[in-house]
Amino acid sequence: MAGDRALPAPAALVRLAAVGFLLMLCSSPAAVGVVSARKVGQTCALDRNCAAGLHCETCVANGNVRPRCTRVAPVDPQTKARDLPFNRYAWLTTHNSFARLGQRSQTGVAIATPWSQQDTVTEQLNNGVRGLMLDMYDFRNDIWLCHSYGGICQNFTAFQPAVNVLREVERFLSRNRAEVVTIFVEDYVESPMGLTRVLNASGLARYMLPVWRMPKTGGDWPLLSDMVRDDHRLLVFTSKAAKEAAEGIAYEWRYVVENQYGTKGMVRGTCHNRAESAAMNDLSRSLVLVNYFRDLPAFPEACKDNSAPLMDALAACHAKSGDRWANYIAVDFYKRSDRGGAAEATDKANGGLVCGCGSISACNANGTCTPRHGRTPKGIFNASSDAAAWRPPSSLQWQRLVLLPALLAVLRL
């Protein structure tokens, strides 16, 4: 009919389809299913948007409501130096490593005690955690991991038999022949040879560093490389002094100085020793443990605690410990931060211990430090939008070079 609008010619349809297709290829990464590897502090939607060793999360407690890529794993100090004494390394440590968020008790009763971590012990070890804090109790004619009170494990404070988690550690050590793990036992076990039995049952006893190899009056520990060579790749410390003589398990505070745990230990600028420990600057103990976690674990606040305040606490304890950097840095919810978190704190301590640099990532094989250039200031993230920050990956570069001229040619038809 005369009033009907004419249908587009086939050539016009082809041109429109070509323009749409070319624009899709040359536009944002989301349009073609490309996932960019975002760096620390850049915005993200999913963990897979972030580079290796990072994950995607928010830190509302610090005012960061947009999800950003944050660090999980510290740099392995063995990539820089293997032949230093063990007390010249720092290790990321998890407080109440067994108390996983949302976990139910293997008694079948709902847990009525706080959780302290987000993932399993195996996942923690795979993410670079090398220190584990485990609370062990006599329970049900066995040794259980409990987060309890009064020295008594209850159905609603019991997580699981200790042998289960210790077997996770054994599997990790058997598959990773160069790794060393430390276990700090908050020890409520009264049954005779109870710790020895559970260590034997898990298969871990064969990895334990003998007490006779530990320095009693300060000084250097065995070389890390020697510990690996001799397969003495597990340190176990107990909070009960008598068990060193009775079971050959090292009494922690004969070898370690440790600051006050809990909220009292988080006062800015302070680093007091806990009651059982010698003074932080007592050089007759060669290892330094820094705790930084609240009396009651707080998942929302942990990202703030594990950021700038943790770095401040690390520096304060360095000053109070005779200018010694922490060998163990213990936190709740180790994956939570607003940027580098507990991983960055561990890198800082390793930088000081291994080569005297500001971070282990700056250490060179010859003992010098690599200058750091263009670092984003603390607390400041990339302010550009996702679209402005995106750059096409190499797999799309040819499309830009070839298809854009083709698009212009189509438009001239």
C-alpha positions as YAML, in Angstrom:
chain: A
units: angstrom
residues:
- id: 1
  name: MET
  ca: [0.00, 0.00, 0.00]
- id: 2
  name: ALA
  ca: [1.08, 3.54, -0.64]
- id: 3
  name: GLY
  ca: [1.07, 4.45, 3.10]
- id: 4
  name: ASP
  ca: [3.22, 1.47, 4.18]
- id: 5
  name: ARG
  ca: [6.85, 2.17, 5.20]
- id: 6
  name: ALA
  ca: [9.38, 0.50, 2.88]
- id: 7
  name: LEU
  ca: [11.26, -2.48, 4.33]
- id: 8
  name: PRO
  ca: [15.04, -2.10, 4.67]
- id: 9
  name: ALA
  ca: [17.00, -3.37, 1.72]
- id: 10
  name: PRO
  ca: [19.05, -6.56, 2.29]
- id: 11
  name: ALA
  ca: [22.29, -4.57, 1.92]
- id: 12
  name: ALA
  ca: [21.20, -2.21, 4.69]
- id: 13
  name: LEU
  ca: [20.42, -5.14, 6.97]
- id: 14
  name: VAL
  ca: [23.85, -6.59, 6.32]
- id: 15
  name: ARG
  ca: [25.48, -3.26, 7.15]
- id: 16
  name: LEU
  ca: [23.52, -2.92, 10.39]
- id: 17
  name: ALA
  ca: [24.38, -6.47, 11.46]
- id: 18
  name: ALA
  ca: [28.06, -5.94, 10.67]
- id: 19
  name: VAL
  ca: [28.16, -2.69, 12.64]
- id: 20
  name: GLY
  ca: [26.55, -4.34, 15.64]
- id: 21
  name: PHE
  ca: [28.90, -7.30, 15.55]
- id: 22
  name: LEU
  ca: [32.01, -5.16, 15.21]
- id: 23
  name: LEU
  ca: [30.93, -2.84, 18.00]
- id: 24
  name: MET
  ca: [30.39, -5.83, 20.27]
- id: 25
  name: LEU
  ca: [33.90, -7.15, 19.58]
- id: 26
  name: CYS
  ca: [35.51, -3.78, 20.18]
- id: 27
  name: SER
  ca: [33.57, -2.78, 23.28]
- id: 28
  name: SER
  ca: [33.80, -3.87, 26.92]
- id: 29
  name: PRO
  ca: [35.21, -7.18, 28.09]
- id: 30
  name: ALA
  ca: [31.86, -8.22, 29.51]
- id: 31
  name: ALA
  ca: [30.36, -8.15, 26.01]
- id: 32
  name: VAL
  ca: [32.69, -10.88, 24.81]
- id: 33
  name: GLY
  ca: [32.97, -12.85, 28.01]
- id: 34
  name: VAL
  ca: [36.54, -11.80, 28.79]
- id: 35
  name: VAL
  ca: [37.47, -11.67, 32.48]
- id: 36
  name: SER
  ca: [40.31, -9.25, 33.23]
- id: 37
  name: ALA
  ca: [42.90, -10.00, 35.92]
- id: 38
  name: ARG
  ca: [42.37, -7.09, 38.31]
- id: 39
  name: LYS
  ca: [45.07, -5.99, 40.73]
- id: 40
  name: VAL
  ca: [44.92, -5.21, 44.44]
- id: 41
  name: GLY
  ca: [42.42, -2.45, 45.15]
- id: 42
  name: GLN
  ca: [40.68, -2.55, 41.77]
- id: 43
  name: THR
  ca: [36.95, -3.12, 41.65]
- id: 44
  name: CYS
  ca: [35.60, -6.57, 40.84]
- id: 45
  name: ALA
  ca: [32.43, -8.61, 40.79]
- id: 46
  name: LEU
  ca: [33.73, -12.15, 41.32]
- id: 47
  name: ASP
  ca: [36.89, -13.81, 42.61]
- id: 48
  name: ARG
  ca: [37.75, -14.82, 39.05]
- id: 49
  name: ASN
  ca: [37.97, -11.15, 38.07]
- id: 50
  name: CYS
  ca: [41.06, -10.84, 40.30]
- id: 51
  name: ALA
  ca: [44.63, -11.93, 39.62]
- id: 52
  name: ALA
  ca: [46.12, -15.04, 41.21]
- id: 53
  name: GLY
  ca: [46.46, -14.83, 44.99]
- id: 54
  name: LEU
  ca: [43.59, -12.32, 45.28]
- id: 55
  name: HIS
  ca: [39.89, -12.56, 45.94]
- id: 56
  name: CYS
  ca: [36.95, -10.18, 45.61]
- id: 57
  name: GLU
  ca: [35.19, -8.74, 48.66]
- id: 58
  name: THR
  ca: [33.94, -5.57, 50.30]
- id: 59
  name: CYS
  ca: [35.09, -3.90, 53.53]
- id: 60
  name: VAL
  ca: [32.11, -1.87, 54.67]
- id: 61
  name: ALA
  ca: [33.76, -1.32, 58.08]
- id: 62
  name: ASN
  ca: [36.44, 0.72, 56.30]
- id: 63
  name: GLY
  ca: [33.98, 2.52, 54.04]
- id: 64
  name: ASN
  ca: [34.77, 0.41, 50.96]
- id: 65
  name: VAL
  ca: [31.30, -0.64, 49.88]
- id: 66
  name: ARG
  ca: [32.30, -1.63, 46.34]
- id: 67
  name: PRO
  ca: [33.87, -5.09, 45.99]
- id: 68
  name: ARG
  ca: [37.60, -4.91, 45.37]
- id: 69
  name: CYS
  ca: [40.44, -7.35, 44.80]
- id: 70
  name: THR
  ca: [42.25, -8.02, 48.07]
- id: 71
  name: ARG
  ca: [45.22, -10.23, 48.90]
- id: 72
  name: VAL
  ca: [44.97, -13.68, 50.41]
- id: 73
  name: ALA
  ca: [48.40, -15.29, 50.17]
- id: 74
  name: PRO
  ca: [51.76, -13.87, 51.29]
- id: 75
  name: VAL
  ca: [54.88, -14.20, 49.17]
- id: 76
  name: ASP
  ca: [56.70, -17.44, 49.93]
- id: 77
  name: PRO
  ca: [59.98, -16.29, 51.56]
- id: 78
  name: GLN
  ca: [61.70, -19.44, 50.30]
- id: 79
  name: THR
  ca: [61.57, -17.96, 46.81]
- id: 80
  name: LYS
  ca: [64.09, -15.38, 48.07]
- id: 81
  name: ALA
  ca: [66.23, -17.34, 50.54]
- id: 82
  name: ARG
  ca: [66.26, -20.93, 51.82]
- id: 83
  name: ASP
  ca: [69.46, -21.05, 53.85]
- id: 84
  name: LEU
  ca: [68.66, -18.73, 56.76]
- id: 85
  name: PRO
  ca: [67.96, -19.79, 60.35]
- id: 86
  name: PHE
  ca: [64.28, -20.52, 60.95]
- id: 87
  name: ASN
  ca: [63.98, -17.43, 63.19]
- id: 88
  name: ARG
  ca: [64.78, -15.29, 60.13]
- id: 89
  name: TYR
  ca: [61.39, -15.94, 58.54]
- id: 90
  name: ALA
  ca: [57.82, -14.78, 59.19]
- id: 91
  name: TRP
  ca: [54.72, -16.93, 58.80]
- id: 92
  name: LEU
  ca: [51.05, -16.06, 58.49]
- id: 93
  name: THR
  ca: [49.18, -17.68, 61.39]
- id: 94
  name: THR
  ca: [45.48, -18.25, 62.00]
- id: 95
  name: HIS
  ca: [43.88, -17.96, 65.43]
- id: 96
  name: ASN
  ca: [41.46, -20.80, 66.21]
- id: 97
  name: SER
  ca: [42.29, -22.25, 62.81]
- id: 98
  name: PHE
  ca: [39.69, -25.02, 63.22]
- id: 99
  name: ALA
  ca: [36.73, -22.73, 64.04]
- id: 100
  name: ARG
  ca: [35.33, -22.34, 60.52]
- id: 101
  name: LEU
  ca: [32.45, -20.00, 59.80]
- id: 102
  name: GLY
  ca: [29.13, -21.86, 59.68]
- id: 103
  name: GLN
  ca: [30.62, -25.22, 60.66]
- id: 104
  name: ARG
  ca: [28.47, -27.60, 62.70]
- id: 105
  name: SER
  ca: [29.76, -29.68, 65.55]
- id: 106
  name: GLN
  ca: [30.47, -33.32, 64.78]
- id: 107
  name: THR
  ca: [28.56, -34.09, 67.96]
- id: 108
  name: GLY
  ca: [25.41, -33.24, 65.96]
- id: 109
  name: VAL
  ca: [24.68, -30.23, 68.18]
- id: 110
  name: ALA
  ca: [24.64, -26.66, 66.88]
- id: 111
  name: ILE
  ca: [27.83, -24.71, 67.67]
- id: 112
  name: ALA
  ca: [27.28, -22.03, 70.30]
- id: 113
  name: THR
  ca: [30.76, -20.52, 70.27]
- id: 114
  name: PRO
  ca: [32.40, -17.95, 67.95]
- id: 115
  name: TRP
  ca: [33.94, -18.81, 64.60]
- id: 116
  name: SER
  ca: [37.32, -17.35, 63.67]
- id: 117
  name: GLN
  ca: [38.10, -18.37, 60.08]
- id: 118
  name: GLN
  ca: [36.36, -18.64, 56.71]
- id: 119
  name: ASP
  ca: [37.78, -21.84, 55.28]
- id: 120
  name: THR
  ca: [39.23, -25.23, 56.12]
- id: 121
  name: VAL
  ca: [42.72, -25.83, 57.45]
- id: 122
  name: THR
  ca: [43.67, -27.38, 54.11]
- id: 123
  name: GLU
  ca: [42.55, -24.24, 52.28]
- id: 124
  name: GLN
  ca: [44.44, -22.09, 54.76]
- id: 125
  name: LEU
  ca: [47.64, -24.05, 54.16]
- id: 126
  name: ASN
  ca: [47.15, -23.84, 50.39]
- id: 127
  name: ASN
  ca: [46.83, -20.05, 50.78]
- id: 128
  name: GLY
  ca: [50.19, -19.70, 52.51]
- id: 129
  name: VAL
  ca: [49.19, -20.00, 56.18]
- id: 130
  name: ARG
  ca: [52.01, -21.75, 58.03]
- id: 131
  name: GLY
  ca: [51.03, -21.27, 61.68]
- id: 132
  name: LEU
  ca: [47.94, -22.91, 63.21]
- id: 133
  name: MET
  ca: [46.45, -22.27, 66.65]
- id: 134
  name: LEU
  ca: [44.49, -25.27, 67.90]
- id: 135
  name: ASP
  ca: [42.62, -25.62, 71.22]
- id: 136
  name: MET
  ca: [42.73, -29.27, 72.34]
- id: 137
  name: TYR
  ca: [40.61, -30.90, 75.06]
- id: 138
  name: ASP
  ca: [39.83, -34.31, 76.46]
- id: 139
  name: PHE
  ca: [36.33, -35.15, 75.20]
- id: 140
  name: ARG
  ca: [34.42, -38.38, 74.59]
- id: 141
  name: ASN
  ca: [37.47, -40.51, 75.40]
- id: 142
  name: ASP
  ca: [39.43, -38.76, 72.67]
- id: 143
  name: ILE
  ca: [41.17, -35.44, 71.96]
- id: 144
  name: TRP
  ca: [38.85, -32.85, 70.38]
- id: 145
  name: LEU
  ca: [39.18, -29.31, 69.04]
- id: 146
  name: CYS
  ca: [36.93, -27.08, 71.13]
- id: 147
  name: HIS
  ca: [36.50, -23.36, 71.59]
- id: 148
  name: SER
  ca: [35.26, -23.52, 75.15]
- id: 149
  name: TYR
  ca: [35.69, -22.07, 78.63]
- id: 150
  name: GLY
  ca: [36.67, -23.27, 82.08]
- id: 151
  name: GLY
  ca: [38.93, -25.95, 80.60]
- id: 152
  name: ILE
  ca: [35.95, -28.20, 79.79]
- id: 153
  name: CYS
  ca: [34.73, -29.10, 76.31]
- id: 154
  name: GLN
  ca: [30.96, -29.18, 75.82]
- id: 155
  name: ASN
  ca: [28.81, -30.63, 73.03]
- id: 156
  name: PHE
  ca: [28.02, -27.11, 71.81]
- id: 157
  name: THR
  ca: [31.67, -25.94, 71.91]
- id: 158
  name: ALA
  ca: [33.19, -29.06, 70.32]
- id: 159
  name: PHE
  ca: [34.06, -28.89, 66.63]
- id: 160
  name: GLN
  ca: [35.64, -32.23, 65.72]
- id: 161
  name: PRO
  ca: [38.24, -34.78, 66.83]
- id: 162
  name: ALA
  ca: [41.69, -33.22, 66.63]
- id: 163
  name: VAL
  ca: [43.04, -36.10, 64.56]
- id: 164
  name: ASN
  ca: [40.90, -34.98, 61.59]
- id: 165
  name: VAL
  ca: [42.60, -31.59, 61.31]
- id: 166
  name: LEU
  ca: [46.03, -33.01, 62.11]
- id: 167
  name: ARG
  ca: [45.58, -35.42, 59.20]
- id: 168
  name: GLU
  ca: [44.90, -32.43, 56.96]
- id: 169
  name: VAL
  ca: [48.27, -31.04, 58.03]
- id: 170
  name: GLU
  ca: [49.93, -34.40, 57.41]
- id: 171
  name: ARG
  ca: [48.51, -34.60, 53.89]
- id: 172
  name: PHE
  ca: [49.77, -31.10, 53.17]
- id: 173
  name: LEU
  ca: [53.29, -31.85, 54.42]
- id: 174
  name: SER
  ca: [53.46, -35.15, 52.53]
- id: 175
  name: ARG
  ca: [52.49, -33.40, 49.27]
- id: 176
  name: ASN
  ca: [54.65, -30.30, 49.78]
- id: 177
  name: ARG
  ca: [58.09, -31.52, 50.70]
- id: 178
  name: ALA
  ca: [59.69, -28.09, 51.15]
- id: 179
  name: GLU
  ca: [57.07, -26.61, 53.52]
- id: 180
  name: VAL
  ca: [57.31, -26.16, 57.29]
- id: 181
  name: VAL
  ca: [54.25, -25.78, 59.52]
- id: 182
  name: THR
  ca: [53.97, -24.69, 63.17]
- id: 183
  name: ILE
  ca: [51.15, -25.76, 65.49]
- id: 184
  name: PHE
  ca: [50.47, -23.85, 68.71]
- id: 185
  name: VAL
  ca: [48.40, -26.03, 71.05]
- id: 186
  name: GLU
  ca: [46.27, -24.32, 73.67]
- id: 187
  name: ASP
  ca: [46.48, -27.40, 75.78]
- id: 188
  name: TYR
  ca: [43.65, -28.62, 78.04]
- id: 189
  name: VAL
  ca: [44.52, -32.28, 77.58]
- id: 190
  name: GLU
  ca: [44.96, -34.07, 80.91]
- id: 191
  name: SER
  ca: [44.95, -37.69, 79.72]
- id: 192
  name: PRO
  ca: [48.42, -39.28, 79.98]
- id: 193
  name: MET
  ca: [50.38, -38.96, 76.71]
- id: 194
  name: GLY
  ca: [47.23, -37.57, 75.09]
- id: 195
  name: LEU
  ca: [49.01, -35.20, 72.69]
- id: 196
  name: THR
  ca: [51.54, -37.85, 71.76]
- id: 197
  name: ARG
  ca: [48.76, -40.32, 70.93]
- id: 198
  name: VAL
  ca: [46.92, -37.95, 68.63]
- id: 199
  name: LEU
  ca: [50.11, -36.83, 66.88]
- id: 200
  name: ASN
  ca: [51.04, -40.46, 66.29]
- id: 201
  name: ALA
  ca: [47.55, -41.34, 65.07]
- id: 202
  name: SER
  ca: [47.64, -38.50, 62.53]
- id: 203
  name: GLY
  ca: [51.03, -39.48, 61.15]
- id: 204
  name: LEU
  ca: [52.54, -36.11, 62.11]
- id: 205
  name: ALA
  ca: [54.96, -37.30, 64.79]
- id: 206
  name: ARG
  ca: [57.57, -38.28, 62.20]
- id: 207
  name: TYR
  ca: [57.82, -34.66, 60.97]
- id: 208
  name: MET
  ca: [58.36, -33.04, 64.37]
- id: 209
  name: LEU
  ca: [61.49, -31.02, 65.02]
- id: 210
  name: PRO
  ca: [63.07, -32.58, 68.14]
- id: 211
  name: VAL
  ca: [63.26, -30.37, 71.20]
- id: 212
  name: TRP
  ca: [67.02, -30.90, 71.39]
- id: 213
  name: ARG
  ca: [67.42, -28.96, 68.13]
- id: 214
  name: MET
  ca: [65.69, -25.88, 69.56]
- id: 215
  name: PRO
  ca: [67.87, -23.11, 71.09]
- id: 216
  name: LYS
  ca: [67.24, -22.85, 74.83]
- id: 217
  name: THR
  ca: [68.86, -19.47, 75.57]
- id: 218
  name: GLY
  ca: [68.25, -17.49, 72.42]
- id: 219
  name: GLY
  ca: [70.41, -17.58, 69.34]
- id: 220
  name: ASP
  ca: [69.62, -18.94, 65.93]
- id: 221
  name: TRP
  ca: [67.40, -21.88, 65.13]
- id: 222
  name: PRO
  ca: [68.44, -24.56, 62.60]
- id: 223
  name: LEU
  ca: [68.60, -23.45, 59.00]
- id: 224
  name: LEU
  ca: [65.30, -23.75, 57.19]
- id: 225
  name: SER
  ca: [67.04, -25.73, 54.45]
- id: 226
  name: ASP
  ca: [68.41, -28.19, 57.04]
- id: 227
  name: MET
  ca: [64.98, -28.66, 58.57]
- id: 228
  name: VAL
  ca: [63.59, -29.45, 55.13]
- id: 229
  name: ARG
  ca: [66.50, -31.79, 54.32]
- id: 230
  name: ASP
  ca: [66.03, -33.70, 57.58]
- id: 231
  name: ASP
  ca: [62.24, -33.77, 57.17]
- id: 232
  name: HIS
  ca: [61.84, -31.97, 60.49]
- id: 233
  name: ARG
  ca: [59.12, -29.81, 58.99]
- id: 234
  name: LEU
  ca: [56.70, -29.53, 61.90]
- id: 235
  name: LEU
  ca: [57.07, -27.46, 65.06]
- id: 236
  name: VAL
  ca: [54.60, -28.21, 67.84]
- id: 237
  name: PHE
  ca: [54.34, -25.97, 70.90]
- id: 238
  name: THR
  ca: [52.20, -26.71, 73.95]
- id: 239
  name: SER
  ca: [50.96, -24.33, 76.64]
- id: 240
  name: LYS
  ca: [51.72, -26.94, 79.35]
- id: 241
  name: ALA
  ca: [55.31, -26.75, 80.61]
- id: 242
  name: ALA
  ca: [55.40, -30.30, 82.01]
- id: 243
  name: LYS
  ca: [54.83, -31.88, 78.61]
- id: 244
  name: GLU
  ca: [58.26, -30.93, 77.33]
- id: 245
  name: ALA
  ca: [59.86, -33.40, 79.73]
- id: 246
  name: ALA
  ca: [57.00, -35.92, 79.73]
- id: 247
  name: GLU
  ca: [56.19, -36.05, 75.99]
- id: 248
  name: GLY
  ca: [59.01, -34.23, 74.22]
- id: 249
  name: ILE
  ca: [56.67, -31.44, 73.06]
- id: 250
  name: ALA
  ca: [58.18, -27.97, 73.34]
- id: 251
  name: TYR
  ca: [56.78, -25.60, 75.96]
- id: 252
  name: GLU
  ca: [55.92, -22.53, 73.92]
- id: 253
  name: TRP
  ca: [57.15, -19.74, 76.18]
- id: 254
  name: ARG
  ca: [60.56, -21.30, 76.63]
- id: 255
  name: TYR
  ca: [61.20, -20.41, 72.99]
- id: 256
  name: VAL
  ca: [58.68, -17.73, 72.02]
- id: 257
  name: VAL
  ca: [57.77, -14.26, 73.24]
- id: 258
  name: GLU
  ca: [54.13, -13.40, 72.62]
- id: 259
  name: ASN
  ca: [52.13, -10.21, 72.99]
- id: 260
  name: GLN
  ca: [48.78, -9.89, 74.76]
- id: 261
  name: TYR
  ca: [45.99, -11.58, 72.82]
- id: 262
  name: GLY
  ca: [42.46, -10.21, 72.48]
- id: 263
  name: THR
  ca: [41.12, -6.68, 72.55]
- id: 264
  name: LYS
  ca: [43.60, -5.55, 75.22]
- id: 265
  name: GLY
  ca: [46.41, -6.37, 72.84]
- id: 266
  name: MET
  ca: [44.97, -4.17, 70.10]
- id: 267
  name: VAL
  ca: [45.55, -0.81, 71.81]
- id: 268
  name: ARG
  ca: [47.41, 1.34, 69.30]
- id: 269
  name: GLY
  ca: [51.11, 1.83, 69.93]
- id: 270
  name: THR
  ca: [51.34, -0.86, 72.62]
- id: 271
  name: CYS
  ca: [52.79, -4.37, 72.58]
- id: 272
  name: HIS
  ca: [52.73, -5.89, 76.05]
- id: 273
  name: ASN
  ca: [53.59, -9.53, 76.62]
- id: 274
  name: ARG
  ca: [50.85, -11.93, 77.68]
- id: 275
  name: ALA
  ca: [51.09, -13.21, 81.25]
- id: 276
  name: GLU
  ca: [52.76, -16.53, 80.42]
- id: 277
  name: SER
  ca: [55.38, -15.00, 78.15]
- id: 278
  name: ALA
  ca: [58.70, -13.38, 78.94]
- id: 279
  name: ALA
  ca: [58.98, -9.68, 78.08]
- id: 280
  name: MET
  ca: [58.78, -8.95, 74.37]
- id: 281
  name: ASN
  ca: [62.40, -7.71, 74.35]
- id: 282
  name: ASP
  ca: [63.74, -10.84, 76.10]
- id: 283
  name: LEU
  ca: [66.39, -12.04, 73.65]
- id: 284
  name: SER
  ca: [66.69, -15.44, 75.34]
- id: 285
  name: ARG
  ca: [63.63, -16.42, 73.26]
- id: 286
  name: SER
  ca: [64.41, -16.32, 69.55]
- id: 287
  name: LEU
  ca: [60.88, -16.38, 68.12]
- id: 288
  name: VAL
  ca: [58.32, -13.54, 68.25]
- id: 289
  name: LEU
  ca: [54.57, -14.11, 67.99]
- id: 290
  name: VAL
  ca: [52.27, -11.13, 67.40]
- id: 291
  name: ASN
  ca: [48.55, -11.60, 68.06]
- id: 292
  name: TYR
  ca: [46.06, -9.17, 66.55]
- id: 293
  name: PHE
  ca: [42.47, -10.27, 67.05]
- id: 294
  name: ARG
  ca: [39.50, -9.36, 69.24]
- id: 295
  name: ASP
  ca: [38.14, -11.12, 72.33]
- id: 296
  name: LEU
  ca: [35.10, -12.04, 70.24]
- id: 297
  name: PRO
  ca: [35.78, -12.59, 66.54]
- id: 298
  name: ALA
  ca: [33.89, -10.09, 64.35]
- id: 299
  name: PHE
  ca: [33.65, -11.03, 60.67]
- id: 300
  name: PRO
  ca: [32.46, -7.56, 59.48]
- id: 301
  name: GLU
  ca: [35.20, -5.74, 61.43]
- id: 302
  name: ALA
  ca: [38.02, -8.14, 60.58]
- id: 303
  name: CYS
  ca: [38.69, -6.49, 57.22]
- id: 304
  name: LYS
  ca: [39.39, -3.21, 59.01]
- id: 305
  name: ASP
  ca: [41.44, -4.83, 61.79]
- id: 306
  name: ASN
  ca: [43.58, -6.71, 59.26]
- id: 307
  name: SER
  ca: [44.46, -3.56, 57.31]
- id: 308
  name: ALA
  ca: [46.26, -0.41, 58.51]
- id: 309
  name: PRO
  ca: [45.77, -1.20, 62.25]
- id: 310
  name: LEU
  ca: [47.52, -4.55, 61.82]
- id: 311
  name: MET
  ca: [50.47, -2.86, 60.11]
- id: 312
  name: ASP
  ca: [50.65, -0.35, 62.96]
- id: 313
  name: ALA
  ca: [50.61, -3.16, 65.52]
- id: 314
  name: LEU
  ca: [53.37, -4.98, 63.66]
- id: 315
  name: ALA
  ca: [55.55, -1.86, 63.75]
- id: 316
  name: ALA
  ca: [54.82, -1.28, 67.46]
- id: 317
  name: CYS
  ca: [55.78, -4.85, 68.34]
- id: 318
  name: HIS
  ca: [58.94, -4.55, 66.27]
- id: 319
  name: ALA
  ca: [59.99, -1.60, 68.41]
- id: 320
  name: LYS
  ca: [59.01, -3.32, 71.69]
- id: 321
  name: SER
  ca: [60.70, -6.62, 70.80]
- id: 322
  name: GLY
  ca: [64.25, -5.37, 70.58]
- id: 323
  name: ASP
  ca: [63.89, -4.32, 66.94]
- id: 324
  name: ARG
  ca: [62.86, -7.85, 65.97]
- id: 325
  name: TRP
  ca: [60.16, -8.47, 63.39]
- id: 326
  name: ALA
  ca: [57.44, -10.96, 64.18]
- id: 327
  name: ASN
  ca: [58.02, -14.56, 63.13]
- id: 328
  name: TYR
  ca: [54.32, -15.34, 63.46]
- id: 329
  name: ILE
  ca: [51.42, -12.97, 62.79]
- id: 330
  name: ALA
  ca: [48.14, -14.37, 64.15]
- id: 331
  name: VAL
  ca: [44.76, -13.03, 63.06]
- id: 332
  name: ASP
  ca: [41.08, -13.94, 62.76]
- id: 333
  name: PHE
  ca: [39.55, -14.21, 59.28]
- id: 334
  name: TYR
  ca: [42.96, -13.95, 57.61]
- id: 335
  name: LYS
  ca: [41.44, -13.44, 54.14]
- id: 336
  name: ARG
  ca: [39.63, -10.25, 55.16]
- id: 337
  name: SER
  ca: [41.15, -6.80, 54.56]
- id: 338
  name: ASP
  ca: [40.66, -3.63, 52.54]
- id: 339
  name: ARG
  ca: [43.76, -4.26, 50.43]
- id: 340
  name: GLY
  ca: [46.91, -6.23, 51.35]
- id: 341
  name: GLY
  ca: [45.86, -7.42, 54.79]
- id: 342
  name: ALA
  ca: [47.62, -10.08, 56.83]
- id: 343
  name: ALA
  ca: [49.47, -11.24, 53.69]
- id: 344
  name: GLU
  ca: [51.05, -7.80, 53.28]
- id: 345
  name: ALA
  ca: [51.93, -7.67, 56.98]
- id: 346
  name: THR
  ca: [53.68, -11.04, 56.65]
- id: 347
  name: ASP
  ca: [55.55, -9.77, 53.58]
- id: 348
  name: LYS
  ca: [56.68, -6.71, 55.52]
- id: 349
  name: ALA
  ca: [58.01, -8.82, 58.40]
- id: 350
  name: ASN
  ca: [59.77, -11.17, 55.96]
- id: 351
  name: GLY
  ca: [61.30, -8.21, 54.18]
- id: 352
  name: GLY
  ca: [62.86, -7.06, 57.43]
- id: 353
  name: LEU
  ca: [63.94, -10.55, 58.51]
- id: 354
  name: VAL
  ca: [65.26, -11.92, 55.23]
- id: 355
  name: CYS
  ca: [66.99, -8.94, 53.64]
- id: 356
  name: GLY
  ca: [66.26, -5.72, 55.53]
- id: 357
  name: CYS
  ca: [63.82, -4.46, 52.89]
- id: 358
  name: GLY
  ca: [60.36, -2.97, 53.33]
- id: 359
  name: SER
  ca: [58.78, -6.10, 51.87]
- id: 360
  name: ILE
  ca: [59.93, -9.57, 50.89]
- id: 361
  name: SER
  ca: [58.89, -8.77, 47.31]
- id: 362
  name: ALA
  ca: [61.71, -6.18, 47.21]
- id: 363
  name: CYS
  ca: [64.42, -8.63, 48.29]
- id: 364
  name: ASN
  ca: [67.05, -9.55, 45.71]
- id: 365
  name: ALA
  ca: [69.27, -12.62, 45.73]
- id: 366
  name: ASN
  ca: [72.34, -10.48, 46.54]
- id: 367
  name: GLY
  ca: [70.70, -9.02, 49.64]
- id: 368
  name: THR
  ca: [69.84, -5.64, 48.11]
- id: 369
  name: CYS
  ca: [66.39, -4.11, 47.82]
- id: 370
  name: THR
  ca: [64.50, -3.33, 44.63]
- id: 371
  name: PRO
  ca: [63.13, 0.24, 44.66]
- id: 372
  name: ARG
  ca: [59.35, 0.46, 44.69]
- id: 373
  name: HIS
  ca: [57.80, 2.71, 42.07]
- id: 374
  name: GLY
  ca: [54.29, 4.05, 41.64]
- id: 375
  name: ARG
  ca: [52.72, 2.46, 44.67]
- id: 376
  name: THR
  ca: [49.12, 3.44, 45.32]
- id: 377
  name: PRO
  ca: [49.03, 5.47, 48.56]
- id: 378
  name: LYS
  ca: [47.69, 3.62, 51.58]
- id: 379
  name: GLY
  ca: [43.89, 3.59, 51.68]
- id: 380
  name: ILE
  ca: [43.53, 5.03, 48.17]
- id: 381
  name: PHE
  ca: [42.22, 2.88, 45.37]
- id: 382
  name: ASN
  ca: [41.95, 3.32, 41.63]
- id: 383
  name: ALA
  ca: [39.31, 6.03, 41.28]
- id: 384
  name: SER
  ca: [38.61, 5.46, 37.61]
- id: 385
  name: SER
  ca: [35.49, 3.66, 36.50]
- id: 386
  name: ASP
  ca: [35.56, 0.03, 35.44]
- id: 387
  name: ALA
  ca: [35.17, 1.03, 31.79]
- id: 388
  name: ALA
  ca: [37.94, 3.60, 31.92]
- id: 389
  name: ALA
  ca: [40.28, 1.24, 33.78]
- id: 390
  name: TRP
  ca: [39.81, -1.62, 31.33]
- id: 391
  name: ARG
  ca: [42.39, -2.33, 28.67]
- id: 392
  name: PRO
  ca: [41.81, -5.01, 26.04]
- id: 393
  name: PRO
  ca: [43.73, -8.20, 26.70]
- id: 394
  name: SER
  ca: [46.23, -9.33, 24.10]
- id: 395
  name: SER
  ca: [43.71, -11.79, 22.67]
- id: 396
  name: LEU
  ca: [41.58, -8.83, 21.53]
- id: 397
  name: GLN
  ca: [44.32, -6.58, 20.20]
- id: 398
  name: TRP
  ca: [44.09, -8.00, 16.69]
- id: 399
  name: GLN
  ca: [40.36, -7.23, 16.64]
- id: 400
  name: ARG
  ca: [41.07, -3.58, 17.31]
- id: 401
  name: LEU
  ca: [43.69, -3.45, 14.58]
- id: 402
  name: VAL
  ca: [41.77, -5.33, 11.89]
- id: 403
  name: LEU
  ca: [38.09, -4.84, 12.62]
- id: 404
  name: LEU
  ca: [38.01, -1.09, 13.23]
- id: 405
  name: PRO
  ca: [39.11, -0.31, 9.66]
- id: 406
  name: ALA
  ca: [36.55, -2.84, 8.44]
- id: 407
  name: LEU
  ca: [33.87, -1.05, 10.44]
- id: 408
  name: LEU
  ca: [34.76, 2.25, 8.80]
- id: 409
  name: ALA
  ca: [34.61, 0.63, 5.37]
- id: 410
  name: VAL
  ca: [31.15, -0.75, 6.07]
- id: 411
  name: LEU
  ca: [29.90, 2.64, 7.21]
- id: 412
  name: ARG
  ca: [31.03, 4.16, 3.89]
- id: 413
  name: LEU
  ca: [28.95, 1.69, 1.86]
...
